[in-house]
Each structure stands twice: as C-alpha cells, then as structure tokens.
Amino acid sequence: MIGIGMGHPHQLTGEAIDAMRKVDVFFAIDKATNRAPDGDAGALERARRRVCEHHLAAGTYRIVTIEDPPREREGAVYRDAVESWHAARAERFERAIGDELGAEGCGGMLVWGDPSLYDSTLRILDLVADRGAVPFAVEVVPGISSVQVLAARHRIALNRIGRSVLVTTGRNLRDGVPLGIDDVVVMLDGSCAFTTLDPAAWDIYWGAYLGTDDELLVAGPLGAVAGEIVQLRDEARSRHGWMMDTYLLRRRDDVHREAPRP
C-alpha cells in the first residue's frame, strides 16, 4: 500500500519511491464512476501511469486493472451497501493477487493521498487476509493527503490556537457541525453539503483536483463564494467525468460560537 499524494510524481516521498521499486505487479482499480463522458479512464489512470513511468524503469513492472464492482446507492442502508461493496471488492482483489503474483511476488497498490484517510483499501485487504485463500503480508507507506495540499495551496494552518479540527464527510456535515467545533475539513462531498450551513457564519477554503494540472481553488466568505464553487464543480464534473474536492470550513470569529457539550 503506497500513498502517492494527489497524482503528481513530485508528491511521492522517498520511502514511497523505494517501495515502488520493489513491486512486480501494481494492482489498479478501474472505477466506472471516474471515467470521462467518452468512456476514457482519463486523468486518474494517466496520473497513476505517469507516476510509474517517472520513477520506474520500463519493463520492470506490470499494471493489472481490477474492475470495480457496482455499488448500490439507491434505497439501501448506507453502511450495509458499503459493506456489501467491500466484500465484492475483496473477492476481486483475492482473485487478482492469486492469479498475478507468485509465492515470492511483490504486489503494489497506489493509493490516492494517504492510505489512512478515507480510503477503504486497507479494510478490503484485511477481508482478503481473513478469507485465507492467498496469504500475504501488508506494508503501508504513507502519502501526502489532499488535506495537506489544500492547506498548502491556501497558505493556511488547519488548526487555530487551542482549537480542534474535525475531519468528516459531506454526508455527516448534513447533520450539522458538532457543538464547540469551529474548523471542519470535509472530504467525499458529492452534493455540496456546505450549502446547508449558515452562509454568514463560515469562511471556506476549497480545492479540487489538488496537485494536478486541473487544480481549482476558491476561498472566501461562504455566502459570497458558495455559488461560484457549485458552478465550478458542475462544469468540471461535466468536463472530466469525475470530481475530487476537499475543503476547510472555518467559523468566523465575529460569529457567536456554541458552547461545547459538557
């Protein structure tokens, strides 16, 4: 498991590059939801291959694509749907590892950002290991996450003095910000959950396709820039066929903060 940042070859750590040079076969997930309107796998696949070509000698590795199983999204309980999807992924991972790697082979999975932060691959490999059909050991190499790139691009620290930072998802944000939290990093937001908040109470630092040639950045009072972000997201998703964005919400100091729960 190798964290490769947001796909730019220069975002890999020295440890990640060393780990890649040990790999015989890279396993890549082909997500239909990340394809462009013309069916091209597009920027994500090109970025992964670009990372390999930049750091590895031709002919020293192979890339094997695993087709991502469909995920039920309509009418299903969220956790049940995700667990079912993970189980189907585990079956495909197991088959690919068994078919493509010998007993002494080294496989690699290039994970966007960092493997520990809102990525399911480690959990799925645990499922494969529990099944016991293909024994293997796992090594994890950390990567630069979109959260780190977001903060760097906007030249901000994620935390303020003496305050906590909540990292959550768009799905959870729709339930509201917990009491006492003034800084919220939001990932995996497919429906602009920031539009459900009081626009006068927050500043937003938003970024999409961070670390790529298609990078987009917007910052400002939520009420002033929310519409711009929604429009940019729609246009970019239509153009690329997929959207990968992250943002920080920061409660304005001139807005009364709720008292924390006792």
N, C-alpha and C positions, 0 to 999 in steps of 0.2 A: 504494500500500500504506500504509494508515493504521492504526497501533496505537491501539485505543480503550480500553485498560485492560480492566477486567472488566465493562464494560457500563453503568456509571453515567455520566450526562452530565458530571458534575463531574470525572471522572478523565481527561478529554481535555486534552492540552496546548494552549497557544495555537497552536502550529505545526500540530497536528492539525486544529483548528477552521478555520484559514486554508486548509489543504489541502482540507478537505471543501467549502468554499465555491467551489472551482474545479471541482468534479465535476459532470458532466452526468448520468452513469448510475452507480449503485452496483450492483456485482455481489455477490450473496449466495449462499452455498452452503446448500442445504436438505439437511440430514443426517437421514435417517430414524431413525438411532440416537439423535437428540436430541429426538425427538418424545415427547409425553406419551402415556400409555396410551390416551387417547381420540382420538389422531391429531393433536392440536393441536401446532403447532410450538413453542408455549409461550414460556418466558421468554427464550430466546436470540433468537428473532425479534422479540419485543416490545422487548427491550433495544436491539437494533440500530435499530429504527424510532424508539424513544424518543430515542436519541442524535441521529438525523437531525432529528426534529421539534423538539428542544430548540435546536439550533444553526443550523438552516437554515429559510429562508422556504418556505412551502408553494408548490408549483408550480415550484420552481427546480431540481428533480432528479427522477429516476426510480429505482426499485429493481427490478432484474431478478434473478429467482431462478434459479439453476443447480442442477438436481437432482444430488446427489452419486451417482456410480456405486457399485455394490456393491463391497465389498472382501472377498476370500476370506480367511477366518480359520481354517478347519478343515483340517488336513492339508497346509498349504502352508508352504514355507520363508518365514520372516518377511520377509526383505529382498526376495525375489522377489515376494511378494504386494504389498508396499508399492510397489515399482517399477511393477508392472502397474497398480495402482490410480492411481498418479500419472499414468501415460500416458493412462489413460481420462479422468482429470480434465482433462488438458491438451487433449484433443480437444474437450471441452465448453467449456472456457474459450475456446479459439480460435473456436469457432462463435459463442459469445455476443458476444465482442469484435467479430468481423466483422459480425454481424447488427445489433448495437445501437449501435455507435459509428461516426460518420463519420470522415473522414480527419483532421479537426482536433478531434475529440471528446476529452473527458477522462473516463476511467473511474476508479472508485474501488473498492477492496476494503477493508472494515472488518475488521480482524484483531483477535481477542481478545488481550488482553495486548500483547505486543510481537512484531513480525514475525520477529525474530531468534531467538526462544527456543522451540524445539519446536513450530514451525509450518511447514507444508510449502508454503505458497502461493508463496514466492519461488522455490523449486525448480521448481514447476509452471510459473510464468511463464517461467522460463528454458527449459523444454521447449517452451513455445509459441513463444518467440522463435526457438529453434533450427529449428523447423519452417518458419519464414519466410513463412507464408501471410498473417499480419496483422502488419505492422511496428508497433512501438510502443516508447516509452521508459518506463523504470520509475523512479519516485521513491519512496523509503521514508521514512516518518515514524514515529519510534519511539513506543512507548506504555508505559504503566505495566503491568508484568507481575504475575501472581498471586503471584510470589515476593516482590516488593516489598510488595504488600498484606499478604501473610502476616506478614512481619516487622513491619510497622507495627501490625497488629492485636494481635499478641502482645507488642509493645513490646520487641523484641529486635534485636540486630545479628546478621546471618547468620554472620559470622566471629568467631572468638576471636583474641586477640592472638597473632600469629606463626603462625597455623594456616591451612590451606587449607579451602575449601569445595568439595565435589563436587556438581555438578548432574547428575542422572541420571533414569532412568525406573524404574517398578516392575518392568518386565521385567528390567532389568540388576541391580536390587537383589537379585533372587532368586539371583543368582550370588554374592552376598556383598559386603561392603564392602571395598574395597582396603586393603591394609596401610598404616598411617600416617594414614588418614583418620578424623577424629573428628566432622565435621559434614557431613551429607548432605541436600541438598534433593532431594525426589523429586516428579516430575510424571508424568502419564499412568499412574497406577497403577490398573488396573481390578480387581485381585484382592487388595488389602490385603497387599502384599509385606512390610510391616513385621512381620507376624505370623511371618515366618520367622527373625527375628533373636532374639538372646538378650534376653528381656524385662527382665532385671536390669541390662543394660549401657547402656541408652539412655533418654533423655527424648525426647518427641515433641511438636512444636508443629504442630497440624493445622488446616486450614481448608478449607471447601467453599463454593461459590457466593460466593467472596470479592468484596466490593464490591457485592453485590446485596441486595435486601430479604430474601432467604432465607439469608443468611450463617450458617454454623455454625462454631464454634470449640471446640477441645478442646486442653488442654495438660497434661502431667504425666509421671510415670514410665511408660515404655511398658507395663510389666507391669500397672500399675494402670488404664490408660485404653484399652488396645487393644480390649478387648471393647466398650466404650462406642462407640468410633469405628466398629467394624464394624457395630454395630446402627444407629447414626445413618446410616451410608452406605446400608444396606439400606432403611431406612424412607424416606430422602429420594429414593433412586433410584425406589422404587415410587411415590412421590407425584408426582415431577416427570417421570419417564421418562428421566432422564439424570443423570449425576454429573460434576462438575468439581471436583476437590480437589487440594491441594498440601500438602506437609508438610516440616518440617525434623526430622531425627533428629540428636540431639546426644549423643555418648558421655559418660557420666557421669564426672566427674573422679576418683571413687573406684574406677573400674574400670581394671584394667591395660590399657594400650594396646599394640597390637602395634608392633614396631619397623618403620620404613619399609624398603621394598626398597632395596638398595644401588644 
